[in-house]
Amino acid sequence: MAILVYPCIPTALFLQNRPQSAPLTPVRCSSSATVKLPTSKAITSSNGGKSTGAAVLWYKNDLRVDDHPGLIAASKHTVVVPLYVFDHRILRCFTEEKLELLLFAVKDLRNSLKDLGSDLMIRFGRTESVIQDLVKEVRAANIYTQEEVEYDLQLVIEKVNENLGDIKSPKISLWNTPFYDIKNIMDIPLSYDEFQQLKLSIHSPLSSPKLPSIATDLAWGALPTLNDLKEFIDENPYKSKDSWTSIKNNSAEYVMQNARILASNGLTSQTNLIPLTKSNQKRIKNSAFITQQGNVIGGGTNDVLNALSAYLKYLEGTTRDDWQEVHDKLSKAETREGASFGVLFGPVLQLGIVSRRRVYYETLKYEKDRNGGFLSPFGYSTATIAAAAGHVLSTEWYSLLASRSQLDSTKRYSIRYWKWNGYLIQYTVVGSEGPAILLVHGFGAFLEHYRDNIKNIAENGNRVWAITLLGFGRSEKPNVIYTELMWAEFIRDFIVEVIREPVHLVGNSFGGYFVSIVAGLWPALAKSVVLLNSAGHYIPEYSSVPPFKERKTTGVAWLGARGISGYLKLSVRNLVRSCYPTKRDRADEGLLSEMVRASYDPGAVVVLESLFTFDPSIPMNYVLKGLEEKVMIIQGMKDPISDSKTKVNLVKKHFKEIEIKELDAGHCPHDEVPEEVNSIIREWVVNVENRCQILEQKFKDNRMPTKKQSLEKEFSGQTS
């Protein structure tokens, strides 16, 4: 859907205490050091009395001792065993740089725990088995672990809980680090604008507690090297195919760049591909850039907080080499205003080396210092303060929104979340067997735009995924530059990391253009492509590779996006209904209200800026070259946005291998006439699957020697 809706940046934040079904017990954390467990008798009272029994503190993405409510809760037990498990399921999508960051963080965490009188147990394997054995060994009464919204991590927690079914005493207590004391997450407004109007106060971070002495008879385990960890991951039973791993490691621009080189040299092989190189930078003493690539902040909590101070004080200048390095990296990472904070500090926040609450506290503390102890109601005094505060406020909002979405019983589908580059992405899946199909919406829409397609297509013996693209709906809207190649890489990574097999790609409007790029650049991922009133154009005989265009936010884009945002909020209902010329009632209030809701999300206006840098110059026939027999166009012929008749006639004349279905509908035929579209897609998938099976069988037959050939080969071997 090419309808656009969006705008302003965040100024408030929180995280919730999500109710869980028994026996998982949420820990509610206030701004003080008192931690209460509503249904547990094992937590200390306010007078500091000790709980009986041992506690296991299971670390995941919370690698710190500062501002750690779970650590405070566990510290009330007479025995505490902090634990980190290197689990294939958690590590399988980590880049090498993130693995380096992880190892430095785990090392620092162990040292920090030792300073508190404890240690960190390190194990490898399936977390549920490790914890089951450890619980029996130390006779643990409680397991404390951070609450998760990411689906894969939720599954691991459930597996741990299931494995403890035969052990009576231990219970899992889930904790989080809320910005606000929210009693019931379902009571918060879905509109960020309305949420800000509540003006909720923000909790202060918590100090580290003293921990009981460690059990000396336990085997605490050694910290692995990076090579050890890579060897462990290579043995991963969940690892993607090697060919798919290389697909994910190469950017869309890298693929296109090499295509340009091959075309210019008249080459047809991959022999001259440009290798991906790592940065070889001279290491500065006390540098916060600890990885081989040296692009992001890393280390332990104190290292990160030191780098945060350098970042915030960018305008003050410095004589310190380590701070100057942060300033230099900041300027290079500032691809648009405020983007550098997410680039430099995003990974350490994702690993929980510092809490978002701590970052916000330190940021406002510096702001007060600059303003004589006061906070101005008119905004922040420097761009770096605004960037740091805005990033954590935005991230907290999407964490809350994700938790609320997963608890919303009014949703048609169970909602899951996946993290892409650290950002929360909403998706759903229906069906347990059959071919995989991925539905991708257009600009301004979200996965629910396929509300009457998902289940119906799945009922025909398919597995159907629908995803909300980065920047839309209830997926996160980070401060980045959005391009068609970035969205293509996003879809590629979802296929590789979540679906993990080739799919039939279905895309509407801009979503159709994105899936076409995916199929063209990484054909191994696509079984077929179905285009629903797709964006993009066709140029007969086009063969050259479009040149790379650097994307930057301009003043025109900044002003234009804000102007469009205001206009769309007022006009979105009429604009959307015009896209449904035959069944206007399908553009109902549920669809329209969610579009308006998303327009108030933090970062939404940044997505609108992409309209001014969007470059659909790669013709559809270029990216789909060689795949034409696997492409079908479903075209609503009453589309008010594009000239359907001209496009269809052009494709019929010049690209006869592409199948076309013309429908009496507008720009969103899948939602306007879902029964017709569902039937066409189901039949298409069956036909493509049958053709693939026939081709596979022919390939096998051609490779399989006949009986005569086998005898001749055997005889030849004997005589030789």
N, C-alpha and C positions, 0 to 999 in steps of 0.2 A: 504494500500500500504506500503510495507516494504522498500521503497526507502528513504534514509536519505539525508538531506541537511541542512547545518547550519553554525554560528560562533560568532563573537566578541561582545564585550560589548560596551555600549554607551558612548559618550562623548559630546553630544550636545542636545538641547531640545527646546520645544516650545509648544504653544497651539494656536489654530486658532480662527478666528472670522467667524463663519459659516454663510453664508447668509440664511435668513429665509423668508418664504413666508409671506406676509402681513396677519394680522396686527402685527405679532411678529417682534420687532425691535432689532437687535443686538447692543449692546453697544461696541464700540471699545475703548480699553484701552491701553494707552501708558505707558511709565515708569514714566511720570510725574503725577501730581494729577489731570490733566485736563481730563475729560471724555466727549466724544462727542457722540451724538446720531444722526446718519446721517439723519434720516427722522423726528425727533421730534423737536418741538419748545419749549419743556418743560424743556430742559437742560440749565444749566447756561452757560453763555458766559465766555471767558477766564478772564474777569475782575471781576468775582465772583458775578454777579448779581443773584438774586433769581428767581427760577421758580415759576409760579403760581400754585395753587392747592396743594392737598395733594398727598403723595406717600406712597404706601405699599411696604415694602421690605420683600419679601417672602424668608425665609431661608429654605434650605433643607440640603444639604451636604456641607455647607459653614459656619460652626458655629464659626465665629470669627468676630472681628472688624478690625484686622490688615490685610493689603494687601487685601482689599475687594473693588474692583472697583464699585460693585453695591451699596455699602454703600455710597461711595463718590458721585455717581450720584444722589442717593436719598436725600443726605444731602443738595442739592441745592433747595429743595422744602421748602415751609414755614411750612408744617406739614409732619412728617415722622412717619409711624407706622410699626416698625419691627414686623414680625410675624413668629411664628413656629407652624405648625400644626402636631399633632400626628395623622397620617393617617394610617389606616390598610394596605393600599396597599403598603406603603413605609416601614412599620415596619414588615410585615408578615414573612420576611425571616431573621430577626435579631436574633442572638443568645442572650442568657441571658447576657453574658458578654458585648456584643455590646450595649444592652439596658442600662446597667449600665454606659458605656462610654458616651452614648448619654445623659443621665440625668445629669451627671457631666458637660458635655459640654454645655448643654442648661442653666444650672444654672450659669456657668461662663459667658456665653454670655449675659445673663440678667444683671449680675453685671457690665460687661464691658460697655454695652449700657447705664446703669445708670450713669457710670463715664463720659460718653460723653453727658449727659443731657437728655437721652431718657429712654426707657424701652423695654421689649420684651413681646409682646402679645402671650399668650399660649392658643391654642384651640385644641379640639379633634373632629374628624369626617372626612367627605369627604372634601378635600381641596377646590374643586370648589364651594361648598356651603358656606364654611366659608369665602372665599375671596369675593364671590358675596355679601354676607351680609355686610362685612366690607367695601367694596368699596362704597356701598350705604350709609353706616353710616357716613363715613368721606369724601365722595364725592371725591374720589381719581382720579387723572388725569393719574397716571402711576403706574404700578406694575413692580417692578424690581425683577428678579430672575435669578439664575445661569443657563446657558445653559447646557443641558444634552445630553449625547450620549446613555445612558442606556434606553432601550425601554420602560420599565414600567414607568420611570419618565417622558419620553417624552409624554406618554399617559396622565399622570396627568396634565401636562402643557396644552395639547390640550383640556382636559376637562374644565380646568379653562378658557381657551380662548373661548370655545363654550358657557359657562355659561355667559360670559360677552357680548354675542351677542346682548342682548336687552338693554344694557347700552351703551350709545353713547360715553361718554368721555374717559374712561380708556383704555390704551393700555398696552400690556405686552412688556417690554424691556428686552431682554436676554443679559446677560453679561458673560464674562469669564475672566480668569487671564492668558493671553498669555505670554509665554517666549519670543516670537518674534513677530514683527510687520509684519504679513503676510496678504497681501491685498486679495488674492484669494487662498483659500485652495487647489483648484484643480490645481494650478500651482506648488505645491511642488512635488519633485520627490518621487516616492514610495519606492525607495531604500534608506535605512538608510545611506548606505555608500555615496551615492550621496548627500543626505541631509547634512551630516556632511561637505562635501566639500564646501557648501555655506558659512560656517563660520559666521552665523548670530549672532549678539550680543544679549545678554540676558537682558531683562528689570529688573530694580531694583524693589523691593516690595514697596508698597504705605503705607503711614502713615494713621492713623485713623483720620477722620474729626471730627469737633465739630458738634453736631446735634441740631436742633431746640428744644425748650422746648416741653415736652410731653403734650398731651391733657388729662387733669386730669379727664374729665368726661367719659373716656373710661374704660371698664372693662378689665383689663390686664390678668386676669386668674392666677391660682396658679400652681406651679410646682408640678407634681405628684411624688409620691414615686415609687419605683420599683414595689411594690405590686400593686399599682394603675394601673401602666402601664401593668403589666402582666394580671390583670383582664380585662382591656380594650382589650388586644390582644386576650384573651380567647373568647371574644364576637365577634371576627373578622369574618365577613361573607366570607372572602377570605381564611380563615385558612384551611390548609390541614387536612385530616383525622388524628385523634389521632394516629392511627397505623402507618401512614406514617411519622408523626413527630418523633416518636420513631425510625423509620428506619433511618432517616436522622441524628439523634443524636448519633448513634453508628457507630464507624469507622469499616472499613473492618477487620482490625486486631482484634478489639474487638469481632466481630462475629466469626472469626476463632479461637481466643483464647478460647472462650467458647465452640466452637465445639470440640476442643482438650480435654477440661475438661470433657465434656459429654462423649466423646469416651473413655477416659481413665478410667472413673468411671463406664462405662457401662450404663449410664443414657440415657433416651429417652425423658426426659421433660426439661423444661427451669427453673427448680426450683433452680438450683445452679449457676445461672448466676452471674458473678462478677459485682458488682455495679460500676457505674461511680462515682468517688469521686471528691470533690473539694479540692483545696489546702487550708490548714489552716496555714497561715504564720503570724508571728508576724509583726504588722504594724509599719513601721519606720516613724519617724516624717518627714514631708514634702515628703513622698514617692510619686513617680510618678505612682506606681502600685496600683491603687485605687479600682480595682474590687475584688470580692470575690476570684476569681481564681488567680488574681495577676500575670498574665502572660505577659501583654502588658502595654505599656505606656498609661496614661489617664490624665484627668483633663482639665484645660483651656489652652489657648495659652501660657501664661507665664510658666505654669508648664511643658508643652511639650518642650518649648525652653530651659528651664533649664536642662531637661533630655537630650536634644540634645547636649548641651555643655558637659555634663558628658560623653555621648557616644563618641563624637569626641575626647575627651581628655583621652581616655582609657589608652593609653600608658604612660601618665604622672602620673598615680596613684592619690590618693586622701585621705584626712583624713575625708571627709564629709560622713556621713552614707548614705544619700540619693544618692549621686553619687556612692558610693561603691556598693549600691544595683543595680544600673544600670549596673555597670561593671560585677557584678556577673551574672546578667540575660543575659548580652551580651555573656559571655563565654558559657553559657548553650544553647543559641539559635543559636550559630554559627555552624550549622550542615554542612555547607560548607562555603567557604570563602565569606564574605560579606552578607550572608543570614540573619544575626541577625538584620540588620536594618529593613528589611521588616517585620520580625516577631514582633519586638518591636514597631515600629512606623507606620506600615501599617494601622492599624485601625484608628488612629487619623488623618492620611492623608486622608483616605476614608471619614471620617466625616467632613473634612475641618476645623479641629480645628487649624491647621496651613496650610498655602498654600505651595505647592511644591516649588514655587518661593522663599518663605521666607527660606525654608530649604536649598535651593541651595545657596542663598545669604549668610546665616550664615556659611555654610560649607566652601565656598570659602574665606570668611573673615578670618576664623580660619587658612585656608591654607596659606593665605598671611601673617598672623601674624607669622606663623612658618618659613616663608621664607623671612623675611625682607621686606615684601610688594610686593613680586613678585610671579607670578605663573609659575611653571616650565613647559616647553613644553614636558617634558619626563614622565609626570604622577604625581599622587598625592603622598604626602610624608608619609601618613599612610593608613593602610587598612580601618580604620573607615571612613576617609574622602572619600576614593574611594567608599565605600559601600553606604554612604549617597548620594553623588553626582550621582553615577551610578543608584541608585534606582529612584530618581526623574526624571533624564533624560530619563530613559527607560519608566517610566509611562507616561510622557508627549508625547513621540513618539507614543505610542499606542493610546492615546487619540486623537491625530491628525489623525492617520491612521484610527481610527474608524469613525471620522467625515467625512473624505474624502471618505471612503467606502460607507457611507450612501448617499452621494451625487453623486456617480458615476453612470451615466445613462447607461453605457455600461454593467452593471451587468445584468445577466439573472433574478435574483431574488431580491426582496427587502431585504436588509441586516439589521438585528437587532443586538443589543448587550445586553448581560446579564452579570451581575457581579457575579463571583464565588470567594468567599473569598477575594473580593475586586479587582479581576483581570477581565479585559474586555475580553469577550468571544463572538465570532461572530457566528451567526446562522441565519437560515431562516425557514419559514414555508409556505407551500402551501396547499390549501384545507380548506374548512370551516365545513365539516361534515364527518362522517364516522370514522372507526377505526384509532387509532393513530399509526404512524410508525416513528421510529427514525433511521436515517442513520448515521453510524459512520465510518469515514475513517481510513486508516492505517497510519503507521509511515511515516512522511515526506509529507503527503498530507494535504487536507483541504476540506471544505464542497463542493467546486466546483468540486471535483473529482466525485461527483454524479450529474454532470451537466445535463446529459441526462436521469436521473432516476427520479428526484424529481417531476417534473410536470406530467410526464407520469404515474407514480404510483398514483399520487393524482387524476388524471382524472377518475380513476375507482371508485371514491367515497371514497377516503381515505384522511386523513390529514397527511401530510408528513413533518417531521422536519429533517433538516440536520444541523450538528454542526461542528465547527472547534475546535478540542480539545485544551486544554491549552498546550502551547508550540509549536503550529504549525500555518501555514498560517498567517492570520492577527489577530489571538487571541494573548493575551499577553504571554510573555515568561519570567516569573519571575525567580528570583534566588532561586530556591528550589530544593530539591531532588525529581526527578520524578521516580515513581514506577508504576507497573501495578495496585496495590491496590489504589494508589492515583487517577489514571485515572478512575478506577471503581467507586470510591466515587464521582468523578466529574460527571460522567454520571448519577449516582443515583440521585444526587442533581438536575441536570437539569430536570430529569423526575418529581421529587417531586415539585420543585419550578416553573417550566415553563410549562411543559405539564400537570402535575397534574392529571394524570390517567394512568393506565397500558398501556404498549405499546408493539408493535411488534418490537423487536430489530434486526437491520441488521448491520453487521460489516464485514469489509474487513481487512484481514491480522491481524495486531496487534489489530485493532479495533474489530475484531471478538473475540479475546481473552478477551478483556476488557468487551464486552457486555455479554460474557459467565459468567464471574465472577459476574457481576451485577445480572444476572438471578439466579445464584447459591446461592449467599449470601442473596439476597432480592427477592425471587421468586414472591412476591406480585406485583412487578413492571412490570413483564414480561408476556405478553400474549403468545409470542413465540420468538424463536431465529432463525435467518437466518445467516449462516456463509459463507462468500465469500472468499474462499481460506484463511481460518483463520489460524493465528499462533496458537501454542499450539499442544500438542500431546495426544495420547490416550494410556492408560495402562490398559489392561483388568484385572479385579479383584482388582483394586486399591481401598483401603478403608480408609487408614490413612490420617490424616490431616497434611500437610507439616508444619515443624517447622518455626517459625518466624525468618527472617534474617534481622539484622540491616543493613541499607544501609548507606554507607559513601562514599564520593568522595575520591578516591585515586590519588596518583601521576600518576599512569598508566592511569587511566580514564581521568585525566586532559590533559595529553599529547596525549593520543589516540584520544580524541574528536577533538582536534585541528588538528591533522593529518588527520583524516577522513574528517573534514570540508573542508580542502583545496583540498583533493582528489575529494570529491563529487562535488565541484563547477566546477571542470574541466571535470568530467566524468558523471554528472547527466543525460545528454541527452541520452548517449548511454545506461546507466543503466536502465533508465525508458523505453526506446524503446524496450529493451530486454524483458520486462515484457508484451509486446503486440505482441506475436509471429505471430498471424494471421492477425492483422490489425495494423501495425506499424504507419500508418498515424494518428491513434487516439491519439498517444502521440504527440500532436501538440504543436506549440510554445506557445499558451496561457497557457497550463498546465505547460510546462517546465519553462517558464519565471517566473511564480508565485513561483515555487519551488526555483528557484535561488534567486528571490527577498527576500523571507522569510529567506534565509540563511544568509542575512546581517543584519537581525533584532537584536537589543540588546537582549542578553540572549539566542540566538539560539544555541550557542556552548554548553551551559549548558544542553540543552535538549539532545544533542548528548552524553553527559557523561552518560546518563541513560542506554545506550547500554551496558555499562560495569557493571552496577548493576542490570540490568533487570533480573527478575527471573521467567521464565515461567514454574516453577516446579510443579504447581498445574495442574494435568492432566484434560483435557477437560471433560472426562467422570466422574470425581469426582465432578466438579462444576455443571455439568448438570444432576447429578443423580436425578432421579424422574421427570425430564422434557423431557426425550428422545422423547416422542410422540409429543412434541411441538418444536422439533429441526429439521431444514432442512439444509443440506450442499449443496451449489452450488459450484462445483469445476471446475476451469479451468484446464484441464488435461495436458496442455503444460506449466505449471508453472515452470519457470527456478529457482525459489527460493526453492521450496520444492518438494518432491517426491509424486506427486498426486496419482499415481497408488497404491503405497504401503499404503498410508493413507486411500484411498477409500476402498481397499480390507479389511483392518483391521476393519474399521467401519462396513462394510457389514457383516463380520464374527461374530463380538462380540457385536455389538450394533444395532440389526435389527430394533429397533423402530425408529431409526433416518432415515429420508428420505434423499436420495442423488440424485442430478441432475448433470450429467457429461456433460461439455461443451467443445467445440473445441475453447479454449481460454487459456490465460496465467494467470498471478497472479492477474489481475484486471478485471475479467469477466464482472462486472457491467459497466465498462467504455469501454471495448473492444467490447462487444456484448450487448449493453444496451437493445435492443429490446427483446432479448431472456430472459435476466434476469428480466426485468420489467414484462413480461408476467408470468414468474414463481412466482415472489413475489406476484403479484396481485391475482393469483389463490390460492396461499398458504394462504394468509390472509383471503380470502373468506371461504376457507375450515376450517381453524382454528376457525374463528368467528362462523361458523355454528355448529361446534362440541361443542364450548363453550355454545351456546344457547341451544343445546340439553341437555347438562349436567346440565345446570342451571334449565331447565324445569323439568328434572328428579328429581333433588334435591328438587324443590318446590313440585312436586307431592308426593314425599316420605314423606315430612313434612306435607302435607295437609291431614287432616283426611277425611275418607270417610263419606258418609251420615249415614251409620250404626254406625260408630265409634262415630260420633257426637251425635246421639240419645242415644247411650249407656252411653256416658259421661254425657249428660244432665239428663238421668234417674238416674244415679249413684249419681249425685249431689243433686237431689231432695230427694232421699231416705235417704241420709246421713244427 
